[in-house]
Amino acid sequence: MKKKILRNLKTNFTTRDDNGERWITGLIPYNSKSENLNPFGGEPIFEIIEETAFKKTLADKAEVRALFYHDVGKVLGSTKSGTLELESTKEGLICRCKVPNTTWGNDAFEIINRGDVTT
């Protein structure tokens, strides 16, 4: 059984509404320092994501899901269904998610749209 790794990656989000089709877009930047991953104090720990980090996942067309607050029961989008699009660019991994008309989908869109969540 494969072990799943959850990471809280620093990214910037934007929203857009195209005739009722709502999208959240984020960029996970390459070659820049993450936020401090050591929540317990002491020596800070940082992660730098290289340009090749998502290469195998993208090449394998692996299923990737966008989750609301890392809750596997609150899926916002999936590469398998086409509601999550991933694109590797020189700057980083662009993630575009078509937001579902669900409680958590509406919440995610609203809190990002009004600027409560930016990273």
C-alpha positions as CSV (number, residue, x, y, z in Angstrom):
1,M,0.0,0.0,0.0
2,K,1.4,3.4,-1.0
3,K,1.8,5.9,1.8
4,K,0.1,9.2,1.0
5,I,1.9,12.4,1.9
6,L,0.0,15.5,2.7
7,R,1.7,18.9,2.6
8,N,0.6,22.3,3.2
9,L,2.2,24.1,0.2
10,K,2.5,27.9,0.0
11,T,0.6,29.2,-3.0
12,N,-1.4,32.1,-4.2
13,F,-5.0,31.7,-5.1
14,T,-7.3,33.5,-7.5
15,T,-11.0,33.0,-8.4
16,R,-13.0,33.6,-11.6
17,D,-16.6,33.1,-12.6
18,D,-17.1,32.4,-16.3
19,N,-20.9,32.5,-16.8
20,G,-21.6,30.5,-13.7
21,E,-18.7,28.2,-14.0
22,R,-16.5,29.0,-11.0
23,W,-12.8,28.3,-10.9
24,I,-10.0,28.6,-8.3
25,T,-6.5,28.8,-9.6
26,G,-3.3,28.5,-7.7
27,L,0.4,28.4,-8.4
28,I,2.8,26.2,-6.4
29,P,6.2,28.0,-7.1
30,Y,9.3,26.1,-8.0
31,N,12.7,26.9,-6.5
32,S,11.4,29.0,-3.6
33,K,11.5,28.4,0.1
34,S,8.4,27.0,1.7
35,E,7.0,28.3,5.0
36,N,8.6,26.9,8.1
37,L,7.6,23.2,8.3
38,N,8.7,22.9,12.0
39,P,5.6,23.9,14.0
40,F,7.3,23.0,17.3
41,G,9.9,25.8,17.4
42,G,13.6,25.2,17.4
43,E,15.6,25.0,14.1
44,P,13.4,26.0,11.2
45,I,12.8,23.4,8.4
46,F,12.1,24.6,4.9
47,E,11.4,22.8,1.7
48,I,12.2,23.8,-1.9
49,I,10.2,22.3,-4.7
50,E,12.3,21.6,-7.8
51,E,11.0,21.9,-11.4
52,T,11.0,18.1,-11.7
53,A,8.9,17.4,-8.5
54,F,5.6,16.7,-10.3
55,K,7.1,15.2,-13.5
56,K,6.3,11.6,-12.8
57,T,2.8,12.3,-11.4
58,L,2.0,14.4,-14.5
59,A,3.5,11.9,-16.9
60,D,1.6,8.9,-15.3
61,K,-1.6,10.9,-15.4
62,A,-2.1,9.9,-11.8
63,E,-5.3,10.9,-10.1
64,V,-4.9,14.0,-8.0
65,R,-7.6,15.5,-5.9
66,A,-8.0,19.1,-4.6
67,L,-9.4,18.9,-1.1
68,F,-11.1,21.4,1.2
69,Y,-8.8,21.7,4.2
70,H,-7.2,18.4,3.5
71,D,-10.5,16.6,4.2
72,V,-10.8,13.5,1.8
73,G,-14.6,13.7,2.2
74,K,-14.6,17.2,0.8
75,V,-13.3,16.9,-2.8
76,L,-13.2,20.1,-4.8
77,G,-11.9,18.6,-8.0
78,S,-10.1,15.7,-9.5
79,T,-7.8,15.2,-12.5
80,K,-9.7,11.9,-13.2
81,S,-13.0,13.7,-13.8
82,G,-11.4,16.7,-15.5
83,T,-12.5,19.2,-12.8
84,L,-8.8,19.7,-11.7
85,E,-6.2,20.7,-14.3
86,L,-2.5,20.6,-13.5
87,E,0.1,22.4,-15.7
88,S,3.8,22.6,-15.1
89,T,5.4,25.9,-16.2
90,K,8.8,27.5,-15.6
91,E,7.4,29.4,-12.6
92,G,5.7,26.4,-11.0
93,L,2.7,24.0,-11.0
94,I,-0.5,25.7,-12.0
95,C,-3.6,24.1,-10.5
96,R,-7.0,25.0,-11.9
97,C,-10.1,23.6,-10.1
98,K,-13.7,23.9,-11.3
99,V,-15.5,24.5,-8.1
100,P,-18.5,22.2,-7.3
101,N,-21.8,23.6,-6.1
102,T,-21.5,22.1,-2.7
103,T,-21.3,23.6,0.7
104,W,-17.5,23.3,0.9
105,G,-17.1,24.3,-2.7
106,N,-19.1,27.5,-2.2
107,D,-17.2,28.1,1.1
108,A,-13.8,27.7,-0.6
109,F,-14.7,30.0,-3.5
110,E,-16.2,32.7,-1.1
111,I,-13.3,32.8,1.3
112,I,-10.7,33.0,-1.5
113,N,-12.7,35.5,-3.5
114,R,-13.1,37.9,-0.6
115,G,-9.4,37.6,0.3
116,D,-9.7,35.7,3.6
117,V,-7.4,32.9,2.2
118,T,-4.6,34.0,0.0
119,T,-1.9,31.4,0.6
